[in-house]
């Protein structure tokens, strides 16, 4: 969406926070004239502003409209699904428990969808939860969590609140789920797993944790330039994977790095295709085109 707005209108385009949590993506867009800001109020009146894939609170939309921005919402549809669940549960009188990581942009946006949301980060946090009515509790999750830990937290919630309800379908996104399942299989075959992704990418960090939980060494890198020689000592098989927001050229760059070192065999491990595609919303340029005509 950011690239399309740039192609259509040219710079400057403002983006609130990082559009996705990947350093290379952010740097490339900044090179094209995107201005990344921490707060929508940093963009001048009339500016074109894109809200990140992680979602924002209703208050952000309201302030942006009051300033007079032409806004484009690039929130991931799977995050939007969680927002709708939160509002529905809250409207039905449930105390909503969000499983997620404090300070993450997605969590901040989700917690702003309704008052009184409780955040749970670890299994131990469940014991300290205070609710109005144990029979009226609902849970949702951040979309980029570790599958195993989330299952443990949900199990503990169900033990403490037997009547608890949750989403009809898993909130953790298919890209996160597929990658973690693949990494478990990859870790069985490798001496070292390298995850291409940035340090602030939640789903990339979960891949590292997943590999390590299988007893395999794993490291997070932004690109092949960060591979340390010490990691490769006594290593025969290296597994390569990537976070959901890492561009494919970075993955292929890491594969090429090993090929240039004389790696004799490179094999793809593909357990499941990702079946979902998200086209841009219909009419997504209409607000900006209307602004141009005034």
Secondary structure, DSSP 8 states (H G I E B T S, - for coil): -HHHHHHHH-S-EEEES-SSS-HHHHHHHHHTTEEEESSGGGS-TT-EEEE-TT---HHHHHHHHHHT-EEEE---HHHHHHHHHHHHHHHTT-EEEEES-TT-HHHHHHHTTSTT-EEE-SGGGGGG---S-TTSEEEEE-TT--HHHHHHHHHHHHHH-TT-EE-SS--S-HHHHHHHHHHHHHHHH-SEEEEES-TT-HHHHHHHHHHHHTT-EEEEESSGGG--GGGGTT---EEEEE-TTS-HHHHHHHHHHHHHTT-------------------TTTTHHHHHHHH-
